[in-house]
């Protein structure tokens, strides 16, 4: 508190001291607020999943490398609970990649900040698992190419999809499903990616 003289006027010699104390207090308060904001941001980022980051990158061109070593150059179009989908630059059609099989993602520099926002624009699709998508494709008798985490590949028509597996009628991409003489049953946990020309999956 400033010392007062008999006439009730403050001693102006104390002004620099009080101004200095006020500046120190303001600086310390800013440091505390900055530290709290920084800690809050670090905690928010620590809670982000890979799915969170990819789900907000609609329209971004990314390169995804899966556990089998396959590289997918995609223009991302959306994400479900355990998959991402995009238009494949290296092949006609669209590609779904199971998120659990992703080893690496190359995100363009101009999209990295956006990926850290992590606010899913489509909460309904966020609840759709791969099984939901596969059952929709099976109903449409979609022709697909499929790759597994161990590098195996096959092509054919999706016949049906269960809770944790699918049946695919094997045939060459250019031939009809009724020409298939064999079906393969594949565990969903083995699937790394699925490619199809059926773009209806983008509208789910």
C-alpha positions in Angstrom: 0.0 0.0 0.0 1.3 3.4 -0.9 2.4 5.7 2.0 0.3 8.8 2.4 1.5 12.2 3.6 -0.4 14.5 5.9 -2.2 16.2 3.1 -3.4 12.8 1.8 -1.3 12.8 -1.3 0.6 9.6 -2.2 4.4 9.5 -2.2 5.2 9.4 -5.9 8.6 7.8 -5.2 6.8 4.5 -4.6 5.2 4.5 -8.1 8.0 2.7 -9.9 8.1 -0.1 -7.3 4.3 -0.7 -7.6 4.4 -0.6 -11.4 7.2 -3.1 -11.4 5.3 -5.4 -9.0 2.2 -5.2 -11.2 4.2 -6.1 -14.3 5.8 -9.1 -12.5 2.3 -10.2 -11.3 0.9 -9.9 -14.8 3.9 -11.8 -16.4 3.6 -14.6 -13.8 -0.2 -14.9 -14.4 0.4 -15.1 -18.2 3.0 -17.8 -17.6 0.6 -19.8 -15.4 -2.2 -19.4 -18.0 0.2 -20.4 -20.8 1.4 -23.5 -18.9 -2.1 -24.6 -18.1 -3.2 -24.1 -21.8 -0.1 -26.0 -22.9 -0.8 -28.9 -20.6 -4.4 -29.0 -21.7 -3.4 -29.1 -25.3 -0.8 -31.9 -24.6 -3.5 -33.9 -22.8 -5.9 -33.4 -25.7 -3.4 -34.5 -28.3 -2.4 -37.5 -26.1 -6.0 -38.7 -26.3 -6.2 -38.5 -30.1 -6.3 -41.8 -32.0 -5.0 -42.4 -35.6 -8.6 -42.7 -36.6 -9.4 -39.3 -35.1 -6.7 -37.7 -37.2 -7.6 -39.4 -40.5 -11.3 -38.8 -40.1 -11.0 -35.1 -40.5 -8.8 -35.2 -43.7 -11.5 -35.5 -46.3 -10.0 -34.5 -49.6 -6.4 -34.7 -48.5 -3.9 -36.9 -50.4 -2.1 -39.3 -48.2 0.1 -42.3 -48.5 -0.8 -45.2 -46.2 1.6 -48.2 -45.8 0.0 -51.3 -44.3 1.5 -54.2 -42.3 2.0 -56.2 -45.5 4.2 -53.4 -47.0 1.5 -52.3 -49.5 1.4 -48.5 -50.2 -1.9 -46.9 -50.8 -1.9 -43.4 -52.3 -5.4 -42.2 -51.5 -7.6 -39.1 -51.6 -9.3 -39.7 -48.3 -13.1 -39.6 -48.3 -14.1 -40.8 -44.8 -13.6 -43.1 -41.9 -15.6 -45.7 -40.0 -14.9 -47.0 -36.5 -12.0 -49.2 -37.7 -11.4 -48.3 -41.4 -10.6 -45.4 -43.7 -11.8 -45.1 -47.3 -10.4 -43.1 -50.2 -10.1 -42.9 -53.9 -7.0 -44.8 -55.0 -4.6 -42.8 -57.3 -2.8 -46.0 -58.4 -5.9 -48.0 -59.4 -9.4 -47.5 -60.5 -12.0 -47.6 -57.7 -11.9 -46.9 -54.0 -9.9 -48.6 -51.3 -10.8 -49.3 -47.7 -7.8 -49.8 -45.3 -8.3 -51.4 -41.9 -6.9 -48.9 -39.4 -5.4 -51.6 -37.1 -3.1 -52.7 -40.0 -1.7 -49.3 -40.8 2.0 -49.0 -40.1 2.6 -45.5 -41.5 0.8 -42.5 -42.9 2.3 -39.7 -44.8 0.2 -36.6 -44.3 0.9 -33.5 -46.4 2.4 -30.6 -44.4 -0.6 -28.3 -45.1 -2.9 -30.9 -43.6 -1.0 -31.9 -40.5 -2.5 -29.1 -38.3 -6.0 -30.0 -39.5 -5.4 -33.6 -38.6 -4.6 -32.6 -35.0 -8.1 -31.0 -34.6 -9.5 -34.6 -34.5 -13.2 -33.5 -34.6 -15.0 -36.2 -36.6 -17.4 -34.5 -39.0 -19.6 -37.6 -39.3 -20.3 -39.2 -35.9 -22.8 -41.7 -37.5 -20.2 -43.2 -39.8 -17.8 -43.2 -36.8 -19.8 -46.1 -35.4 -19.8 -48.2 -38.6 -17.4 -51.1 -38.4 -15.8 -52.9 -41.3 -18.4 -55.8 -41.0 -21.2 -53.3 -41.6 -19.4 -52.1 -44.9 -18.7 -55.7 -46.0 -22.3 -56.8 -45.5 -23.5 -53.8 -47.5 -21.0 -54.7 -50.3 -22.1 -58.4 -50.2 -25.8 -57.4 -50.6 -24.7 -55.6 -53.8 -22.6 -58.6 -54.9 -19.6 -56.2 -55.3 -16.5 -57.4 -57.0 -13.5 -56.7 -54.9 -9.7 -57.2 -54.7 -8.6 -58.0 -51.2 -5.2 -58.0 -49.5 -4.2 -59.6 -46.2 -1.7 -58.5 -43.5 0.6 -61.3 -44.6 0.6 -60.1 -48.3 -1.9 -62.6 -49.8 -4.3 -61.3 -52.5 -7.5 -62.5 -54.1 -10.2 -61.2 -56.3 -13.9 -62.1 -56.5 -17.4 -61.4 -55.5 -18.4 -60.9 -51.9 -20.9 -63.6 -51.1 -21.7 -62.9 -47.5 -20.1 -61.4 -44.3 -20.5 -62.7 -40.8 -19.5 -61.2 -37.5 -15.8 -61.8 -37.9 -15.3 -63.3 -41.4 -16.4 -63.1 -45.0 -17.0 -65.5 -47.9 -15.7 -64.5 -51.3 -16.4 -66.3 -54.6 -13.1 -66.4 -56.3 -12.7 -65.4 -59.9 -10.7 -63.0 -62.1 -11.8 -59.4 -62.1 -13.0 -59.6 -65.7 -15.1 -62.7 -65.3 -18.6 -63.3 -63.8 -19.3 -64.5 -60.3 -21.2 -67.5 -61.7 -18.0 -68.7 -63.2 -16.4 -69.2 -59.8 -15.7 -72.7 -58.7 -14.3 -71.9 -55.3 -15.1 -69.8 -52.3 -12.6 -68.6 -49.7 -13.6 -67.8 -46.1 -11.3 -65.0 -44.7 -11.1 -63.7 -41.2 -11.7 -60.0 -41.0 -8.8 -59.7 -38.6 -6.6 -60.9 -41.5 -7.8 -58.2 -43.9 -5.5 -55.2 -44.6 -7.3 -53.6 -47.5 -10.2 -54.0 -49.9 -10.5 -52.3 -53.3 -13.8 -52.1 -55.3 -15.3 -50.0 -58.0 -18.6 -49.9 -56.1 -18.5 -46.3 -54.9 -21.7 -46.7 -52.9 -19.6 -47.4 -49.8 -18.7 -43.7 -49.9 -22.4 -42.9 -49.4 -22.9 -45.1 -46.3 
